[in-house]
Amino acid sequence: MASLLRRTRILRLSSRAAPSPLRSLPLQLRPSLARSLHPTRASGDASPARIDSASSDKENRNPASTLARAEHAVVSAFDLFSIGVGPSSSHTVGPMRAGRVFVHDLREMGILDQVRTLKVGLYGSLSATGKGHMTPQAVMMGLEGSDPETIEPSTIGSRYASILTEKRLQLGGTNTIKYDMDRDMLWRNEPLPTHPNGMRFTVFDEKGDMLATNEYFSVGGGFIVNERTQVDENLYYRAVNKDAASQARREQSHGVESATPSLPSPPSSSSSPDDAPSAPPGDSLPQPPYLFSNAQGLLNMTRQQNLTIAQLVWQNERSYMSSEQISEELLKIWSVMDGSIRDGVSSTEELLPGRLGVRRRAAGLYRRLFKGFYPSITPVSTNPALSSGSSPSSSTPALPSGQQGGALSMADGFSASPPPEAFVNGGLKKTRGRAPLVIGDFEHELSPIPWKTNVFPGIDFLSCYAIAVNEVNASGGRVVTAPTNGAAGVIPAVLKYFVEFISDDVDRDVKTFLLTSAAIGMLFKRGATISAAEGGCMAEVGVASAMAAGAFTAVMGGTPAQILQAAEIGIEHHLGLTCDPPDGLVMVPCIERNSLGAVKAVTAAQLALAGDGTHSVSLDEAIEAMRVTARDMHNHYKETSLSGLATSMRIPVSSPAC
C-alpha cells in the first residue's frame, strides 16, 4: 500500500520531446465544488439523496459500515493543526512538503543521483500570487530536504539567496545540481484541471532525457494530494516516510468495501473516556471508531454515545496514538500558538517585509493594553501556571527552535495596579508633549467630542492576539495552520483570551478547545473547502471563525447543539468573503481580517449560548451555501490578486520588493 502513495511516474523521453499533458484522473476527494455534497447511497447509486434526521440517526449508529470511503469527514486533528512557517499554508507549507516528497520518492526509487537538471512549474493561484507568498523559497527548501515543522525560519532567506546567486541546488541535501531560477521555474497562470494550486516537478539526466515527472496539488491547510495515487484526501497523511506511518493511517480499511467492527459502547460512569474503546498496550486501534460525514451525523453520534464532541474526536485520535501522545501533541500545538503571540507582541521591527510598507501594530497594541487604559481589569491571572508566565502545563514540550519559551501571561505585561499618574478623577491624564486628541470647533453649535478611554478590553485583547500571530505569519515566522496560515490568528486569539480571563483548568480547556474546533474544521474540509484558491477568504478566516466559535462555546459549557449553532453563525456572516491581497502578500486585508474573525467568533458563541441550539439555518446548510458560493465566485477573487483590493490599492513601486 505504501508504494501506491505519491508514487513518482518514471518516464524515459527525449529532452526535445515535450512531456505530454498528464491525464486528469477522477479524484476521490471531498465533494467537488461543482456537485452536491449530499452523501450518495451505499449501494453505489450516484444520485444525490438528502438524509433526514431519522435516516441520519440510523446510519450513524454504525457509520463505519455505511459510509463509503470518500463520504466521511474524519481526518486527524493534527492534520488540521500542523506546525509550519508563514506566510501561507497552501502557497508555502504545501509546496515545501511537495518538494520534499518528490525528492524522497526519487531517492526511494534509486534515481536521485542520476538527476542533473530540474524544472518546476507553478500553475494557477500558485503562479499568480506565489512570489508574494514565498512559494519559490518554499519549493527550494523542500527540494533540499527541509520540513515546514522543523525548518529554522530565519535561515530561509539566506539559503534562498545562495541558490539564486550560485545557481546551484542540493536535492535532498546530497545531490548538487545546476538550477537557474529564471530558466528552470515556470510560471503558468492557467490552472491544471484538478485544483487551482498545482505544481509539476520534472527531472532530467546528464543527456537531457527525462527521468521522472509528477504533479502535486496544494488543497489548503498544508495538505497536498496527487491524482495518480487514487487515494482520497480523507485518507491522506503528510509524513514523507510513508512506511513509518501507523498501520491504521496507511491502510484505512473502513468503508463499505471491508468488514468493520461495530461502534463501541459508551463509556460507563465508572470508567474514563480513555477506557472506551480500549486497545492493547502500545498498539493503535484498527481504525477511527466514530466516522461522521456531516454536522447532523456528528450531533446524533454525541447523543447516542453520550460523548462531547471533544471526547469523540479524542477517541478517534486513539486509533492513531496513545492518550499520552494526544495530550503531548495538543499542548505542543498550543505552546507554538502561544509562542507566535509572544513573538508578535515582542517584535521590535517597525515594518513587515514587502513593498507595501505595512506597519507592525501588535507590539504597540500590547503595550497600550498594559499602560493603565483599563483600570477595572484585574491584571493578575487566576491561573497559577499563567500568573508566573510559565507554560499551561509543566509537561508542555519545549517550543521549536526560534521561539521564546514560556506562555505569555498578563503578569508579563503590567503590575497589579495601573500607574496612578495615568488617571485624574477617573479620566485619562493629558501626557506632557501630547496634543489633545480633539478635532473640531468648540464654538460650533454642535461641539466636537473629546477623546474617551476605551471600554471594550475584550475586543482589544482578541484583536491584539490575532494581529500578533498574523504579523509573525506575514514575516515568514513559525505558526500553526489553524486551519490555514492566512487564518492562523483567529483560533489562537480566542483560545488565549479564554485561557487568560476565563479558564479554571487550562490543560482540560486547551484540549477541549482544539479538539472541538478540529471536528468543525473537518466538516468544512469535507463539505466545502479550506482553500482560498477555491473559496476566497470565507474558506480561511470564515472557517477559522466558525471553528473558534464552536470551540469557545464548548469551553463555556455549551451543548453540542449550541456548539454547532455557534459554528453556523460564524460561517454564515463570512459567506462571499473574497481573497484579493495586494501584491499577493498575506498582509492587507488578511491581518486585520483575523482580528475581526476572532471578535465575530466570540460574538457567535455568545449568541448561541443565549439559545438552546435551535436555529433556522443548520450548519450543514451553511456549509452547502459556502460550497455553492465558492463555485459561483469569480476566480479573480480566489487568491489571484487580479481584482478587488489587489487592483484598487496603489502599491508604492519605488520601494524594493522583499
C-alpha positions in Angstrom: 0.0 0.0 0.0 2.8 2.4 0.9 4.2 2.1 -2.6 0.9 3.3 -4.1 1.0 6.6 -2.2 2.6 9.5 -4.0 4.4 7.2 -6.5 6.6 9.1 -9.0 5.9 8.1 -12.6 9.1 7.1 -14.4 9.3 8.4 -18.0 12.2 7.9 -20.4 11.7 10.6 -23.0 14.0 12.7 -25.2 14.7 16.1 -23.9 13.4 17.5 -27.1 10.1 15.8 -26.7 7.8 17.9 -24.6 6.1 16.0 -21.9 2.5 15.2 -22.9 -0.2 16.7 -20.7 -0.8 14.4 -17.8 -4.2 12.7 -17.9 -6.7 14.1 -15.4 -7.9 11.2 -13.4 -11.1 11.4 -11.2 -10.1 12.2 -7.7 -11.8 10.5 -4.7 -11.5 13.7 -2.7 -14.0 15.8 -0.8 -17.1 16.8 -3.0 -16.2 18.9 -5.9 -17.4 22.5 -5.8 -19.4 21.7 -8.9 -21.6 18.9 -7.4 -23.8 18.3 -4.4 -22.2 17.4 -1.1 -25.1 15.2 -0.1 -23.8 11.6 0.5 -24.6 9.0 -2.2 -26.3 5.7 -1.4 -24.0 3.0 -0.2 -25.2 0.7 -3.0 -23.3 2.9 -5.4 -26.3 4.8 -6.8 -24.7 8.2 -7.7 -27.9 10.1 -7.5 -27.8 12.6 -4.6 -30.0 11.8 -1.6 -30.8 14.1 1.2 -30.6 12.4 4.6 -33.4 13.4 7.0 -33.0 13.3 10.8 -34.4 9.8 11.2 -32.3 8.2 8.5 -29.2 10.1 9.6 -29.7 8.8 13.1 -30.0 5.3 11.9 -26.9 5.4 9.7 -24.7 7.0 12.3 -25.2 4.1 14.8 -22.6 2.3 12.7 -21.3 4.9 10.3 -18.2 2.8 9.5 -20.3 0.1 7.9 -22.5 2.5 5.8 -20.2 5.4 4.7 -18.2 4.9 1.6 -14.5 5.8 1.7 -14.8 9.3 0.4 -18.0 10.1 2.3 -16.8 10.7 5.8 -15.1 13.8 7.1 -12.7 12.3 9.7 -9.1 13.2 9.5 -6.6 13.6 12.3 -6.8 16.8 14.3 -3.1 17.0 13.9 -3.5 17.2 10.1 -5.7 20.2 10.6 -3.4 21.8 13.2 0.2 21.4 12.0 3.2 23.4 12.8 4.8 25.3 9.9 6.1 28.6 8.6 4.4 31.6 7.1 3.0 33.2 5.1 0.6 30.7 3.6 -0.4 27.1 4.2 -1.4 26.4 0.6 1.4 28.5 -1.1 4.2 28.0 1.4 3.7 24.9 3.6 2.1 22.8 0.9 4.8 23.5 -1.8 7.6 22.8 0.7 6.0 19.5 1.5 5.5 18.7 -2.2 9.2 19.3 -3.0 10.3 17.2 -0.1 8.0 14.3 -1.0 9.2 14.4 -4.7 12.8 14.2 -3.7 12.1 11.5 -1.2 10.4 9.4 -3.9 13.3 9.9 -6.3 15.7 8.6 -3.6 13.3 5.7 -2.8 13.3 4.7 -6.4 17.1 4.9 -6.7 17.4 7.6 -9.4 18.1 10.7 -7.3 21.9 10.5 -8.1 21.1 10.5 -11.8 19.4 13.8 -11.7 21.3 16.7 -13.3 18.6 19.3 -14.1 15.1 20.1 -12.7 12.1 22.0 -14.0 9.4 23.3 -11.6 6.1 24.5 -12.9 3.7 26.6 -10.8 0.1 26.8 -12.0 -3.0 28.9 -11.3 -3.0 30.7 -8.0 0.5 29.5 -7.1 1.7 31.3 -10.2 -0.5 34.4 -9.7 0.4 35.1 -6.1 3.3 32.8 -5.5 6.0 35.4 -5.3 4.2 37.3 -2.5 3.5 34.1 -0.7 7.2 33.0 -0.8 6.3 29.9 -2.9 9.7 29.8 -4.7 11.5 29.8 -1.4 9.3 27.1 0.0 9.7 24.8 -3.1 13.5 25.2 -3.0 13.7 24.5 0.8 11.5 21.4 0.3 13.7 20.1 -2.6 16.7 20.5 -0.3 15.0 18.3 2.2 13.6 20.7 4.7 10.3 20.2 6.5 7.9 23.1 7.5 7.7 21.9 11.1 11.4 21.8 11.8 13.0 24.3 9.4 14.5 27.4 11.1 12.6 30.3 9.6 15.5 32.7 10.0 17.7 30.7 7.6 15.3 30.6 4.7 16.2 34.0 3.3 20.0 33.4 3.2 19.6 29.9 1.8 17.3 31.1 -1.0 19.7 34.0 -1.8 22.6 31.5 -2.1 20.6 29.4 -4.6 19.9 32.5 -6.7 23.5 33.7 -6.8 25.3 30.4 -7.1 22.6 28.8 -9.3 23.0 25.5 -7.5 20.5 23.4 -5.6 21.2 20.5 -3.3 18.4 17.9 -3.9 17.7 16.2 -0.7 20.7 17.8 0.8 23.1 15.5 -1.0 22.9 15.8 -4.8 24.1 19.2 -6.1 22.6 20.2 -9.5 22.6 23.3 -11.6 19.5 25.4 -11.1 18.7 28.8 -12.7 15.6 30.3 -11.2 14.8 32.4 -14.2 15.2 29.5 -16.6 14.0 26.5 -14.6 11.0 27.8 -12.7 8.0 28.2 -15.0 5.0 30.4 -14.1 1.7 29.5 -15.7 -1.4 31.4 -14.6 -3.7 28.8 -16.3 -4.5 26.2 -13.6 -4.2 22.5 -14.0 -7.5 20.7 -14.2 -7.6 19.2 -10.7 -7.1 22.2 -8.5 -6.1 25.9 -8.8 -2.9 25.3 -6.7 -0.9 23.0 -9.0 2.8 22.1 -9.2 4.7 20.0 -11.7 8.2 18.7 -11.0 10.3 17.2 -13.8 13.9 15.9 -13.6 16.4 15.1 -16.4 19.6 13.1 -16.6 23.0 14.3 -17.9 21.9 13.6 -21.5 18.8 15.7 -21.1 16.4 12.8 -21.1 13.5 13.0 -18.7 13.8 10.7 -15.7 10.6 11.4 -13.9 7.8 13.8 -13.5 4.9 14.3 -11.0 2.2 16.7 -10.2 1.0 17.8 -6.7 -1.9 20.0 -5.6 -1.9 22.1 -2.5 -5.5 21.9 -1.5 -5.4 24.2 1.6 -4.2 23.8 5.2 -0.8 22.4 4.1 -2.5 19.3 2.6 -1.0 18.1 -0.7 -2.5 15.4 -3.0 -1.5 13.7 -6.2 -4.2 12.5 -8.6 -2.3 9.4 -9.6 -2.3 8.0 -6.1 -6.0 7.2 -6.4 -6.2 7.8 -2.6 -8.9 10.1 -1.4 -8.0 13.1 0.6 -9.6 11.9 3.8 -7.1 9.1 3.9 -4.1 11.2 3.0 -1.3 11.8 5.6 1.6 14.1 5.1 4.5 12.0 6.6 7.3 11.7 4.0 8.4 8.4 5.5 5.2 6.5 4.5 6.4 3.2 6.0 6.7 4.9 9.4 3.0 5.9 9.5 0.8 3.8 11.6 -0.9 0.8 10.0 -4.4 2.4 10.6 -3.5 5.5 8.8 -1.8 3.7 5.9 -4.5 1.1 5.2 -7.6 2.9 6.3 -9.8 -0.2 5.9 -13.0 1.5 6.8 -16.0 1.9 4.5 -18.4 -0.4 2.7 -15.6 -2.2 0.9 -14.5 -4.1 4.0 -15.9 -5.5 7.2 -15.6 -3.3 10.2 -16.4 -3.7 13.8 -19.5 -2.0 15.3 -19.3 1.1 17.3 -18.0 0.6 20.9 -20.4 1.1 23.7 -20.5 4.4 25.5 -18.1 4.6 28.5 -19.8 3.8 31.8 -19.9 6.3 34.6 -17.3 4.4 36.4 -14.8 4.5 33.6 -12.8 7.2 32.0 -13.2 8.2 28.3 -9.8 6.6 27.7 -11.2 3.2 28.6 -13.5 3.0 25.7 -12.6 1.9 23.2 -9.6 0.0 24.6 -6.5 -1.1 22.8 -3.7 -3.5 23.6 -0.8 -1.7 25.3 1.4 0.0 22.7 -1.0 -0.7 19.9 -3.3 1.6 17.9 -6.9 0.9 17.3 -7.5 -0.6 13.9 -9.5 2.5 12.7 -11.2 5.6 13.9 -14.4 4.3 15.6 -16.6 7.4 15.1 -16.9 8.3 11.4 -19.2 11.2 10.6 -20.0 12.9 7.3 -21.9 16.0 8.3 -22.9 18.1 11.3 -26.2 16.3 11.9 -24.5 12.9 12.0 -21.9 14.3 14.4 -24.6 15.6 16.7 -26.5 12.3 16.6 -23.4 10.5 17.5 -22.7 12.6 20.5 -26.2 11.9 21.8 -26.1 8.2 21.1 -22.7 7.7 22.7 -23.1 10.2 25.5 -19.8 11.9 24.5 -18.9 15.5 23.9 -17.6 16.5 20.5 -14.1 16.8 22.0 -14.4 13.3 23.6 -15.5 11.8 20.3 -12.5 13.3 18.5 -10.2 12.2 21.3 -11.4 8.6 20.8 -10.8 8.8 17.1 -7.3 10.1 17.7 -6.7 7.0 19.9 -6.7 4.9 16.7 -3.5 6.8 15.7 -1.7 7.3 19.0 -1.8 6.8 22.8 -3.6 9.1 25.2 -0.3 10.4 26.4 0.8 11.3 22.9 -2.5 13.0 22.2 -2.1 15.2 25.3 1.5 16.0 24.5 0.7 16.9 20.9 -2.2 19.1 21.8 -0.2 21.0 24.4 2.6 21.3 21.9 0.2 22.9 19.3 -1.0 25.3 21.9 2.6 26.1 23.0 3.5 27.1 19.5 0.3 29.2 19.1 1.1 31.0 22.3 4.7 31.4 21.2 3.5 33.1 18.0 1.5 35.6 20.1 4.6 36.3 22.2 6.8 36.8 19.2 4.3 39.1 17.6 3.8 41.4 20.6 7.5 41.5 21.5 8.8 42.3 18.0 11.0 45.4 17.6 10.6 45.5 13.8 8.7 48.5 12.6 7.6 47.3 9.1 6.6 43.9 7.7 8.6 42.7 4.7 7.5 43.6 1.2 6.9 46.8 -0.7 3.5 47.7 0.8 5.3 49.2 3.8 2.7 47.7 6.2 3.5 48.7 9.8 3.5 46.2 12.6 0.9 47.0 15.3 0.8 44.1 17.7 3.6 45.3 20.0 2.1 48.8 20.2 -1.4 47.4 20.9 0.0 45.1 23.6 1.9 48.0 25.4 -1.2 50.1 25.2 -3.3 47.4 26.9 -0.9 47.3 29.8 -0.5 51.1 30.4 -3.5 51.7 32.6 -6.1 52.3 30.0 -8.3 49.7 31.6 -8.3 50.3 35.4 -11.2 47.9 36.0 -9.2 44.9 34.8 -7.6 42.7 37.4 -4.2 42.0 35.8 -3.1 39.0 37.8 -4.4 35.8 36.3 -6.4 33.4 38.4 -4.4 30.5 36.9 -1.2 29.8 38.9 0.5 28.3 35.9 -0.1 31.5 34.0 0.4 34.2 36.6 4.1 33.3 36.7 4.5 33.4 33.0 5.0 29.6 32.7 3.6 27.3 30.1 0.0 26.0 30.6 1.3 22.7 31.8 4.6 21.6 33.3 4.6 18.8 30.8 4.2 21.1 27.8 7.0 20.3 25.3 9.7 22.9 24.6 9.0 25.3 21.8 10.6 24.7 18.4 13.8 26.4 17.6 13.4 30.2 17.1 10.6 30.7 19.6 10.8 32.1 23.1 9.9 29.8 25.9 7.0 30.2 28.3 3.4 31.2 27.9 2.6 34.9 27.5 0.6 35.9 30.6 -0.9 39.1 31.8 1.7 39.1 34.5 4.3 39.7 31.8 2.7 43.0 30.9 2.0 45.1 33.9 1.8 45.2 37.7 -1.2 44.6 39.9 -2.4 48.2 39.7 -2.4 50.7 36.9 0.1 53.6 37.2 -1.8 56.2 39.3 -0.3 59.1 37.4 -2.2 57.9 34.3 -5.5 58.8 35.7 -7.0 62.0 37.1 -10.5 61.7 38.6 -11.1 58.5 36.7 -10.2 60.1 33.4 -7.1 60.0 31.2 -4.5 62.5 32.3 -3.0 64.5 29.4 0.5 63.4 28.8 3.3 66.0 28.5 4.0 66.8 24.9 0.9 65.1 23.6 -1.7 67.3 21.9 -5.4 66.6 22.9 -7.0 64.2 20.5 -9.9 66.5 19.7 -10.6 67.9 16.2 -13.2 70.5 15.6 -14.5 73.9 16.5 -15.6 74.2 20.2 -17.5 77.4 19.3 -19.7 75.5 16.9 -23.3 74.8 17.9 -22.5 71.0 17.5 -19.5 70.7 19.7 -16.7 68.1 18.9 -16.4 65.0 21.1 -13.3 64.7 23.3 -11.2 61.5 23.3 -12.7 58.8 25.6 -11.0 55.9 27.2 -11.7 52.6 25.5 -14.4 50.4 27.3 -14.1 47.2 25.2 -10.9 45.5 26.6 -12.1 42.0 25.5 -12.2 43.1 21.9 -8.8 44.8 22.2 -7.2 41.7 23.6 -8.7 39.5 20.9 -7.5 41.9 18.2 -4.0 42.2 19.7 -3.5 38.4 19.9 -4.8 37.8 16.4 -2.8 40.6 14.8 0.3 39.4 16.6 0.1 35.9 15.1 -0.6 37.1 11.6 2.3 39.6 11.7 4.5 36.7 12.6 3.0 34.7 9.7 3.3 37.5 7.2 7.1 37.8 8.0 7.6 34.1 7.4 7.8 33.1 11.1 6.6 29.9 13.0 2.9 29.5 13.2 0.3 26.7 13.4 -2.0 26.2 10.4 -5.5 26.7 12.0 -6.8 25.5 9.6 -4.6 27.7 7.3 -1.8 30.2 7.7 -3.8 33.1 6.3 -6.3 32.5 9.1 -3.7 31.4 11.7 -4.5 34.2 14.2 -8.2 33.5 14.9 -8.2 30.3 16.9 -5.0 31.2 19.0 -6.5 34.6 19.8 -9.8 33.2 21.1 -8.1 30.4 23.0 -5.6 32.8 24.5 -8.4 35.1 25.7 -10.2 32.2 27.3 -7.1 30.9 29.0 -6.1 34.3 30.4 -9.5 35.5 31.6 -11.9 32.7 32.0 -10.4 29.2 32.3 -10.2 27.4 35.6 -8.4 24.3 34.2 -6.0 25.2 31.4 -5.0 21.7 30.3 -8.6 20.4 30.0 -9.8 23.6 28.3 -6.9 23.7 25.8 -7.6 20.1 24.7 -11.3 20.6 24.6 -11.0 23.8 22.5 -8.6 22.3 20.0 -10.4 19.0 19.5 -13.8 20.7 19.2 -12.5 23.2 16.6 -10.9 20.3 14.7 -14.2 18.5 14.4 -15.8 21.6 12.9 -12.8 22.1 10.6 -13.2 18.5 9.3 -16.8 19.3 8.3 -15.8 22.3 6.2 -12.9 20.4 4.7 -15.2 17.6 3.6 -18.3 19.6 2.7 -16.8 22.7 1.0 -13.1 23.8 1.1 -10.4 25.3 3.3 -8.5 26.7 0.3 -8.8 30.4 -0.6 -7.9 29.4 -4.2 -11.2 27.6 -4.3 -13.4 29.6 -2.0 -11.9 33.0 -1.3 -11.3 34.2 2.3 -14.5 32.6 3.6 -12.6 29.3 3.2 -9.9 30.6 5.5 -10.9 33.3 8.0 -14.6 32.3 7.7 -13.9 28.7 8.5 -11.4 29.6 11.3 -14.0 31.9 12.8 -16.6 29.1 12.8 -14.2 26.7 14.3 -13.3 29.2 17.1 -16.9 30.0 17.7 -17.8 26.4 18.3 -14.8 25.7 20.4 -15.4 28.8 22.6 -19.0 27.6 23.1 -17.6 24.2 24.1 -15.3 25.5 26.8 -18.0 27.8 28.1 -20.0 24.6 28.8 -22.3 24.7 25.7 -24.1 21.7 24.4 -23.2 20.0 21.1 -26.2 21.6 19.5 -25.1 25.1 20.7 -21.6 24.4 19.5 -22.8 23.6 16.0 -25.1 26.6 16.1 -22.2 28.9 17.0 -20.2 27.5 14.1 -23.1 28.1 11.8 -23.4 31.7 12.9 -19.6 32.1 12.5 -19.6 31.0 8.8 -22.9 32.5 7.8 -21.6 36.0 8.3 -18.4 35.3 6.3 -20.2 34.0 3.2 -18.9 35.6 0.0 -15.7 37.0 1.6 -13.1 37.4 -1.1 -9.4 36.8 -1.2 -7.8 39.6 -3.1 -4.5 40.6 -1.4 -2.5 43.4 -3.0 0.9 42.3 -4.4 0.0 38.7 -3.3 1.1 39.4 0.2 -0.7 37.9 3.2 -1.0 41.3 4.9 -3.8 43.5 3.5 -6.6 42.8 4.4 -5.5 39.5 5.9 -4.1 40.7 9.3 -7.0 42.9 10.3 -9.4 40.3 9.0 -8.1 37.8 11.5 -8.8 40.3 14.3 -12.4 40.7 13.1 -12.7 36.9 12.7 -11.8 36.4 16.3 -14.3 39.0 17.6 -17.0 37.5 15.4 -16.3 34.1 16.8 -16.8 35.2 20.4 -20.0 37.1 19.4 -21.3 34.0 17.6 -20.6 31.9 20.7 -22.4 34.3 22.9 -25.5 34.3 20.7 -25.5 30.5 20.6 -25.1 30.2 24.4 -28.1 32.5 24.8 -30.3 30.0 22.9 -31.0 26.3 23.1 -29.3 25.2 20.0 -32.4 25.5 17.8 -31.8 27.7 14.8 -33.3 28.5 11.4 -30.2 27.5 9.3 -28.3 24.3 10.2 -24.5 24.1 9.9 -24.8 21.6 7.1 -27.0 24.0 5.2 -24.5 26.8 5.8 -21.6 24.6 4.6 -23.6 23.8 1.5 -24.2 27.5 0.9 -20.5 28.1 1.2 -19.8 25.4 -1.4 -22.2 26.9 -3.8 -20.9 30.4 -3.2 -17.3 29.2 -3.8 -18.4 27.6 -7.0 -20.1 30.8 -8.3 -17.3 33.2 -7.1 -15.2 34.6 -9.9 -11.6 33.4 -10.0 -10.4 37.0 -9.7 -11.4 36.8 -6.0 -9.8 33.5 -5.2 -6.2 34.3 -4.2 -5.2 35.5 -7.7 -4.7 39.3 -6.9 -6.5 40.1 -10.2 -9.2 42.3 -8.9 -10.7 44.0 -5.8 -8.3 45.4 -3.3 -5.4 44.0 -5.3 -6.0 46.3 -8.1 -7.6 49.3 -6.4 -4.8 49.8 -3.8 -1.9 51.8 -5.0 1.4 50.0 -4.4 4.5 52.2 -3.9 6.6 50.9 -6.8 9.6 52.9 -5.5 10.1 50.6 -2.6 12.1 47.5 -3.3 10.2 44.2 -3.1 11.3 41.7 -0.5 
